[in-house]
Amino acid sequence: MGIIISILIGALAGYLAGKLMKGAGFGFWVNLLIGIVGGFIGGNVLGWLGIYWGGIVGQLVTAVIGAAILLWLVSLIRKK
């Protein structure tokens, strides 16, 4: 059951970050990938700042923050 929740959190985080950063989602599979990578990035960045959130909501917020950072970095690379 944990992997299903992680997939749903990743997809939702990617979708929300896409809405925040670009105004539209990217489809389920790309949102999932962005959310999973975003969860890793968000966990590391917030960990460096000493911020740790637990529970599903905390995981979602962490993944959305990381996915937004990822999308921001991608937008900087695409502009060049």
C-alpha atoms as an extended CHARMM CRD file, in Angstrom:
* protein
*
        80  EXT
         1         1  MET       CA              0.0000000000        0.0000000000        0.0000000000  PROA      1               0.0000000000
         2         2  GLY       CA              2.9080000000        2.3790000000        0.6900000000  PROA      2               0.0000000000
         3         3  ILE       CA              4.1350000000        2.3630000000       -2.9190000000  PROA      3               0.0000000000
         4         4  ILE       CA              0.6520000000        3.2480000000       -4.1900000000  PROA      4               0.0000000000
         5         5  ILE       CA              0.4660000000        6.2060000000       -1.7980000000  PROA      5               0.0000000000
         6         6  SER       CA              3.9510000000        7.3150000000       -2.8910000000  PROA      6               0.0000000000
         7         7  ILE       CA              2.9420000000        7.1540000000       -6.5610000000  PROA      7               0.0000000000
         8         8  LEU       CA             -0.2120000000        9.1640000000       -5.8830000000  PROA      8               0.0000000000
         9         9  ILE       CA              1.7130000000       11.7490000000       -3.8410000000  PROA      9               0.0000000000
        10        10  GLY       CA              4.3410000000       12.0220000000       -6.5880000000  PROA      10              0.0000000000
        11        11  ALA       CA              1.7350000000       12.4720000000       -9.3240000000  PROA      11              0.0000000000
        12        12  LEU       CA             -0.1890000000       15.0340000000       -7.2910000000  PROA      12              0.0000000000
        13        13  ALA       CA              2.9890000000       16.9150000000       -6.3690000000  PROA      13              0.0000000000
        14        14  GLY       CA              4.0890000000       17.0500000000      -10.0080000000  PROA      14              0.0000000000
        15        15  TYR       CA              0.6460000000       18.2680000000      -11.0660000000  PROA      15              0.0000000000
        16        16  LEU       CA              0.5380000000       20.9690000000       -8.3650000000  PROA      16              0.0000000000
        17        17  ALA       CA              4.0740000000       22.1370000000       -9.1300000000  PROA      17              0.0000000000
        18        18  GLY       CA              3.2040000000       22.2700000000      -12.8340000000  PROA      18              0.0000000000
        19        19  LYS       CA              0.2070000000       24.4650000000      -12.0030000000  PROA      19              0.0000000000
        20        20  LEU       CA              2.3490000000       26.6970000000       -9.7730000000  PROA      20              0.0000000000
        21        21  MET       CA              5.2480000000       27.1110000000      -12.1620000000  PROA      21              0.0000000000
        22        22  LYS       CA              3.7700000000       26.9100000000      -15.6320000000  PROA      22              0.0000000000
        23        23  GLY       CA              0.0230000000       27.0170000000      -15.3280000000  PROA      23              0.0000000000
        24        24  ALA       CA             -0.7390000000       23.4800000000      -16.5670000000  PROA      24              0.0000000000
        25        25  GLY       CA              0.0400000000       19.8690000000      -15.7530000000  PROA      25              0.0000000000
        26        26  PHE       CA              2.1790000000       17.6720000000      -17.9950000000  PROA      26              0.0000000000
        27        27  GLY       CA              0.2510000000       14.4070000000      -18.0080000000  PROA      27              0.0000000000
        28        28  PHE       CA              0.2460000000       11.6180000000      -15.4450000000  PROA      28              0.0000000000
        29        29  TRP       CA              3.6320000000       10.0350000000      -16.2330000000  PROA      29              0.0000000000
        30        30  VAL       CA              5.5940000000       13.2880000000      -16.4560000000  PROA      30              0.0000000000
        31        31  ASN       CA              3.8630000000       14.6060000000      -13.3360000000  PROA      31              0.0000000000
        32        32  LEU       CA              4.7860000000       11.3730000000      -11.5730000000  PROA      32              0.0000000000
        33        33  LEU       CA              8.4360000000       11.6870000000      -12.5840000000  PROA      33              0.0000000000
        34        34  ILE       CA              8.5680000000       15.3630000000      -11.6260000000  PROA      34              0.0000000000
        35        35  GLY       CA              6.9120000000       14.5840000000       -8.2760000000  PROA      35              0.0000000000
        36        36  ILE       CA              9.2820000000       11.7180000000       -7.4490000000  PROA      36              0.0000000000
        37        37  VAL       CA             12.3940000000       13.7070000000       -8.3440000000  PROA      37              0.0000000000
        38        38  GLY       CA             10.8500000000       16.7180000000       -6.5990000000  PROA      38              0.0000000000
        39        39  GLY       CA             10.3570000000       14.6840000000       -3.4450000000  PROA      39              0.0000000000
        40        40  PHE       CA             14.0430000000       13.8100000000       -3.4530000000  PROA      40              0.0000000000
        41        41  ILE       CA             15.1020000000       17.4070000000       -4.1320000000  PROA      41              0.0000000000
        42        42  GLY       CA             12.6430000000       18.8520000000       -1.6150000000  PROA      42              0.0000000000
        43        43  GLY       CA             13.6990000000       16.3670000000        1.0550000000  PROA      43              0.0000000000
        44        44  ASN       CA             17.3470000000       17.2930000000        0.6050000000  PROA      44              0.0000000000
        45        45  VAL       CA             16.8430000000       21.0530000000        0.4260000000  PROA      45              0.0000000000
        46        46  LEU       CA             14.5170000000       21.1570000000        3.4210000000  PROA      46              0.0000000000
        47        47  GLY       CA             16.8190000000       18.7510000000        5.2770000000  PROA      47              0.0000000000
        48        48  TRP       CA             19.7310000000       21.1420000000        4.7360000000  PROA      48              0.0000000000
        49        49  LEU       CA             17.5700000000       23.8720000000        6.2500000000  PROA      49              0.0000000000
        50        50  GLY       CA             16.6580000000       21.6630000000        9.2130000000  PROA      50              0.0000000000
        51        51  ILE       CA             12.9760000000       21.4210000000        8.2350000000  PROA      51              0.0000000000
        52        52  TYR       CA             11.3140000000       18.0150000000        8.5440000000  PROA      52              0.0000000000
        53        53  TRP       CA              7.6040000000       17.3730000000        8.0180000000  PROA      53              0.0000000000
        54        54  GLY       CA              5.9050000000       14.0810000000        8.6790000000  PROA      54              0.0000000000
        55        55  GLY       CA              2.7580000000       12.4830000000        7.3940000000  PROA      55              0.0000000000
        56        56  ILE       CA              1.1970000000       12.4640000000        3.9790000000  PROA      56              0.0000000000
        57        57  VAL       CA              0.6140000000       16.2260000000        3.9180000000  PROA      57              0.0000000000
        58        58  GLY       CA              4.2470000000       16.8580000000        4.8630000000  PROA      58              0.0000000000
        59        59  GLN       CA              5.4400000000       14.5260000000        2.1240000000  PROA      59              0.0000000000
        60        60  LEU       CA              3.1900000000       16.2430000000       -0.3880000000  PROA      60              0.0000000000
        61        61  VAL       CA              4.3570000000       19.7350000000        0.5780000000  PROA      61              0.0000000000
        62        62  THR       CA              8.0020000000       18.6240000000        0.4620000000  PROA      62              0.0000000000
        63        63  ALA       CA              7.5340000000       17.0390000000       -2.9640000000  PROA      63              0.0000000000
        64        64  VAL       CA              5.7150000000       20.1100000000       -4.3300000000  PROA      64              0.0000000000
        65        65  ILE       CA              8.5110000000       22.3990000000       -3.1180000000  PROA      65              0.0000000000
        66        66  GLY       CA             11.1390000000       20.1370000000       -4.6690000000  PROA      66              0.0000000000
        67        67  ALA       CA              9.1950000000       19.7770000000       -7.9280000000  PROA      67              0.0000000000
        68        68  ALA       CA              8.8030000000       23.5660000000       -8.1520000000  PROA      68              0.0000000000
        69        69  ILE       CA             12.5650000000       23.9250000000       -7.6770000000  PROA      69              0.0000000000
        70        70  LEU       CA             13.1150000000       21.3120000000      -10.3930000000  PROA      70              0.0000000000
        71        71  LEU       CA             10.7720000000       23.0700000000      -12.8310000000  PROA      71              0.0000000000
        72        72  TRP       CA             12.4140000000       26.4140000000      -12.0750000000  PROA      72              0.0000000000
        73        73  LEU       CA             15.8590000000       24.9550000000      -12.8350000000  PROA      73              0.0000000000
        74        74  VAL       CA             14.5760000000       23.4200000000      -16.0700000000  PROA      74              0.0000000000
        75        75  SER       CA             13.1030000000       26.7780000000      -17.1150000000  PROA      75              0.0000000000
        76        76  LEU       CA             16.4840000000       28.4440000000      -16.5300000000  PROA      76              0.0000000000
        77        77  ILE       CA             18.2180000000       25.8550000000      -18.7090000000  PROA      77              0.0000000000
        78        78  ARG       CA             15.6280000000       26.1790000000      -21.4940000000  PROA      78              0.0000000000
        79        79  LYS       CA             16.0360000000       29.9730000000      -21.6340000000  PROA      79              0.0000000000
        80        80  LYS       CA             19.7210000000       29.6610000000      -22.5570000000  PROA      80              0.0000000000
